[in-house]
Amino acid sequence: MDVYEAVASRRAVRGFTDRPVPREVLERVLSAAAWAPSGSNLQPWRTYVLTGRPLAELKRRAGERVASCDPWDEREYEMYPPALKSPYRERRSAFGHERYSALGIGREDWEARQRAASANWDCFGAPAALFCYIDRGLGRPQWSDVGMYLQTVMLLLRAEGLHSCPQMAWSVYRKTVAAVLSPPDELILFCGMSIGFEDVTVDYARTGRAPLEEMVTFIED
């Protein structure tokens, strides 16, 4: 698989089979992803990978919180600005419409939307999950570095025939994640990432992208 194919085929998959992901594949991907760029080579990411019983335990604990309607943990960073301006507001709304329409869920069916969202904390059935942290003392450029690292991981997973789903949703259950992982206090959980082989029987809608002329300006002679 070449780079263009990996980029074009990467998407947030929300349905995985229980086929195990070999440890050696995960090690190969994460060893190569370490070459992702970072300012002054800080390499600000700290990654934890869960499979098997530890992941099952995390899913169990998160599932109990969902079932008991336990309030979310306070986020340690702002996921979206309180008032998204155009065109970002419209893009977010279109995404929600496409996602839930693919599941046959209407705009007003809040209960069904909540059930669909709760699949996040089962990692959509994935047999492997990655949790990415960053030191709370670092700044916005280092958060950008983490994003480049995670994109590198996801593209390398595609090269291995695997899919993924990055999930900032885990930030609201960060204390549950910490109870299983025991990360140092100086780290902030940025996101989780479900990893595995796609369950092709799960319906999905491929979200579109803005046209090139809307996003890119060429300055030429």
Contacts in CASP RR format, 6 or more apart in sequence:
PFRMAT RR
TARGET T0000
AUTHOR 0000-0000-0000
METHOD contacts of the structure
MODEL  1
MDVYEAVASRRAVRGFTDRPVPREVLERVLSAAAWAPSGSNLQPWRTYVL
TGRPLAELKRRAGERVASCDPWDEREYEMYPPALKSPYRERRSAFGHERY
SALGIGREDWEARQRAASANWDCFGAPAALFCYIDRGLGRPQWSDVGMYL
QTVMLLLRAEGLHSCPQMAWSVYRKTVAAVLSPPDELILFCGMSIGFEDV
TVDYARTGRAPLEEMVTFIED
1 9 0 8 1.000
1 158 0 8 1.000
1 159 0 8 1.000
1 161 0 8 1.000
3 155 0 8 1.000
5 158 0 8 1.000
6 155 0 8 1.000
6 156 0 8 1.000
6 158 0 8 1.000
6 159 0 8 1.000
7 155 0 8 1.000
9 158 0 8 1.000
10 154 0 8 1.000
10 155 0 8 1.000
10 158 0 8 1.000
10 163 0 8 1.000
10 164 0 8 1.000
11 163 0 8 1.000
11 204 0 8 1.000
11 206 0 8 1.000
11 207 0 8 1.000
12 164 0 8 1.000
12 165 0 8 1.000
12 166 0 8 1.000
13 124 0 8 1.000
13 163 0 8 1.000
13 164 0 8 1.000
13 165 0 8 1.000
13 194 0 8 1.000
13 196 0 8 1.000
13 198 0 8 1.000
13 204 0 8 1.000
14 119 0 8 1.000
14 124 0 8 1.000
14 165 0 8 1.000
14 202 0 8 1.000
14 204 0 8 1.000
15 124 0 8 1.000
15 125 0 8 1.000
15 126 0 8 1.000
15 198 0 8 1.000
15 199 0 8 1.000
15 202 0 8 1.000
16 123 0 8 1.000
16 124 0 8 1.000
16 125 0 8 1.000
16 126 0 8 1.000
16 127 0 8 1.000
16 163 0 8 1.000
16 194 0 8 1.000
16 196 0 8 1.000
16 197 0 8 1.000
16 198 0 8 1.000
16 199 0 8 1.000
17 196 0 8 1.000
17 197 0 8 1.000
17 198 0 8 1.000
17 199 0 8 1.000
18 125 0 8 1.000
18 127 0 8 1.000
19 127 0 8 1.000
19 196 0 8 1.000
19 197 0 8 1.000
20 51 0 8 1.000
20 127 0 8 1.000
20 128 0 8 1.000
21 51 0 8 1.000
21 127 0 8 1.000
21 128 0 8 1.000
21 162 0 8 1.000
21 195 0 8 1.000
21 196 0 8 1.000
21 197 0 8 1.000
23 51 0 8 1.000
25 160 0 8 1.000
25 162 0 8 1.000
26 49 0 8 1.000
26 128 0 8 1.000
26 195 0 8 1.000
28 160 0 8 1.000
29 153 0 8 1.000
29 156 0 8 1.000
29 157 0 8 1.000
29 160 0 8 1.000
30 47 0 8 1.000
30 49 0 8 1.000
30 153 0 8 1.000
32 152 0 8 1.000
32 156 0 8 1.000
33 149 0 8 1.000
33 152 0 8 1.000
33 153 0 8 1.000
33 156 0 8 1.000
34 43 0 8 1.000
35 152 0 8 1.000
36 145 0 8 1.000
36 148 0 8 1.000
36 149 0 8 1.000
36 151 0 8 1.000
36 152 0 8 1.000
36 153 0 8 1.000
37 145 0 8 1.000
37 148 0 8 1.000
38 44 0 8 1.000
38 142 0 8 1.000
38 145 0 8 1.000
38 148 0 8 1.000
38 149 0 8 1.000
39 141 0 8 1.000
39 142 0 8 1.000
39 145 0 8 1.000
42 138 0 8 1.000
42 142 0 8 1.000
42 145 0 8 1.000
43 145 0 8 1.000
44 134 0 8 1.000
44 135 0 8 1.000
44 138 0 8 1.000
44 142 0 8 1.000
44 143 0 8 1.000
44 145 0 8 1.000
44 146 0 8 1.000
45 132 0 8 1.000
45 133 0 8 1.000
45 134 0 8 1.000
45 145 0 8 1.000
45 146 0 8 1.000
45 149 0 8 1.000
45 150 0 8 1.000
46 132 0 8 1.000
46 133 0 8 1.000
46 134 0 8 1.000
46 135 0 8 1.000
46 183 0 8 1.000
46 187 0 8 1.000
47 130 0 8 1.000
47 131 0 8 1.000
47 132 0 8 1.000
47 133 0 8 1.000
48 130 0 8 1.000
48 131 0 8 1.000
48 133 0 8 1.000
48 181 0 8 1.000
48 183 0 8 1.000
49 128 0 8 1.000
49 129 0 8 1.000
49 130 0 8 1.000
49 131 0 8 1.000
50 58 0 8 1.000
50 128 0 8 1.000
50 129 0 8 1.000
50 130 0 8 1.000
50 131 0 8 1.000
50 180 0 8 1.000
50 181 0 8 1.000
51 127 0 8 1.000
51 128 0 8 1.000
51 129 0 8 1.000
52 127 0 8 1.000
54 180 0 8 1.000
55 123 0 8 1.000
55 127 0 8 1.000
55 128 0 8 1.000
55 129 0 8 1.000
57 180 0 8 1.000
58 129 0 8 1.000
58 176 0 8 1.000
58 177 0 8 1.000
58 180 0 8 1.000
59 121 0 8 1.000
59 122 0 8 1.000
59 123 0 8 1.000
61 176 0 8 1.000
61 179 0 8 1.000
61 180 0 8 1.000
62 121 0 8 1.000
62 122 0 8 1.000
62 173 0 8 1.000
62 176 0 8 1.000
63 118 0 8 1.000
63 121 0 8 1.000
63 122 0 8 1.000
64 70 0 8 1.000
65 121 0 8 1.000
65 173 0 8 1.000
65 176 0 8 1.000
66 118 0 8 1.000
66 121 0 8 1.000
72 172 0 8 1.000
72 173 0 8 1.000
73 171 0 8 1.000
73 172 0 8 1.000
73 173 0 8 1.000
73 174 0 8 1.000
73 175 0 8 1.000
73 176 0 8 1.000
75 171 0 8 1.000
75 172 0 8 1.000
75 174 0 8 1.000
76 136 0 8 1.000
76 171 0 8 1.000
76 174 0 8 1.000
76 188 0 8 1.000
76 189 0 8 1.000
77 171 0 8 1.000
77 188 0 8 1.000
77 190 0 8 1.000
79 168 0 8 1.000
79 171 0 8 1.000
80 92 0 8 1.000
84 92 0 8 1.000
87 210 0 8 1.000
91 210 0 8 1.000
94 207 0 8 1.000
95 207 0 8 1.000
97 107 0 8 1.000
98 205 0 8 1.000
98 207 0 8 1.000
99 116 0 8 1.000
99 205 0 8 1.000
99 207 0 8 1.000
100 106 0 8 1.000
100 107 0 8 1.000
100 112 0 8 1.000
100 113 0 8 1.000
100 116 0 8 1.000
101 205 0 8 1.000
102 203 0 8 1.000
102 204 0 8 1.000
102 205 0 8 1.000
103 112 0 8 1.000
103 116 0 8 1.000
103 203 0 8 1.000
105 112 0 8 1.000
105 113 0 8 1.000
105 116 0 8 1.000
106 112 0 8 1.000
106 113 0 8 1.000
117 169 0 8 1.000
119 125 0 8 1.000
120 167 0 8 1.000
120 169 0 8 1.000
120 170 0 8 1.000
121 169 0 8 1.000
121 170 0 8 1.000
121 173 0 8 1.000
123 129 0 8 1.000
123 165 0 8 1.000
123 167 0 8 1.000
123 194 0 8 1.000
124 165 0 8 1.000
124 194 0 8 1.000
125 194 0 8 1.000
126 165 0 8 1.000
126 194 0 8 1.000
126 195 0 8 1.000
126 196 0 8 1.000
127 195 0 8 1.000
127 196 0 8 1.000
128 194 0 8 1.000
128 195 0 8 1.000
128 196 0 8 1.000
129 192 0 8 1.000
129 193 0 8 1.000
129 194 0 8 1.000
129 195 0 8 1.000
130 153 0 8 1.000
130 192 0 8 1.000
130 193 0 8 1.000
130 195 0 8 1.000
131 170 0 8 1.000
131 177 0 8 1.000
131 181 0 8 1.000
131 189 0 8 1.000
131 191 0 8 1.000
131 192 0 8 1.000
131 193 0 8 1.000
132 146 0 8 1.000
132 149 0 8 1.000
132 150 0 8 1.000
132 189 0 8 1.000
132 190 0 8 1.000
132 191 0 8 1.000
132 192 0 8 1.000
132 193 0 8 1.000
133 183 0 8 1.000
133 187 0 8 1.000
133 188 0 8 1.000
133 189 0 8 1.000
133 190 0 8 1.000
134 142 0 8 1.000
134 143 0 8 1.000
134 146 0 8 1.000
134 187 0 8 1.000
134 188 0 8 1.000
134 190 0 8 1.000
135 142 0 8 1.000
135 186 0 8 1.000
135 187 0 8 1.000
135 188 0 8 1.000
136 186 0 8 1.000
136 187 0 8 1.000
136 188 0 8 1.000
137 186 0 8 1.000
143 190 0 8 1.000
146 190 0 8 1.000
150 166 0 8 1.000
150 191 0 8 1.000
150 193 0 8 1.000
153 164 0 8 1.000
153 193 0 8 1.000
154 164 0 8 1.000
154 166 0 8 1.000
154 193 0 8 1.000
157 163 0 8 1.000
157 164 0 8 1.000
157 195 0 8 1.000
157 196 0 8 1.000
161 197 0 8 1.000
162 195 0 8 1.000
162 196 0 8 1.000
162 197 0 8 1.000
163 195 0 8 1.000
163 196 0 8 1.000
163 197 0 8 1.000
163 198 0 8 1.000
164 193 0 8 1.000
164 194 0 8 1.000
164 195 0 8 1.000
164 196 0 8 1.000
165 193 0 8 1.000
165 194 0 8 1.000
166 191 0 8 1.000
166 192 0 8 1.000
166 193 0 8 1.000
167 191 0 8 1.000
167 192 0 8 1.000
167 193 0 8 1.000
167 194 0 8 1.000
168 190 0 8 1.000
168 191 0 8 1.000
168 192 0 8 1.000
170 177 0 8 1.000
170 189 0 8 1.000
170 191 0 8 1.000
170 192 0 8 1.000
171 189 0 8 1.000
171 190 0 8 1.000
171 191 0 8 1.000
174 189 0 8 1.000
177 189 0 8 1.000
178 189 0 8 1.000
183 189 0 8 1.000
END
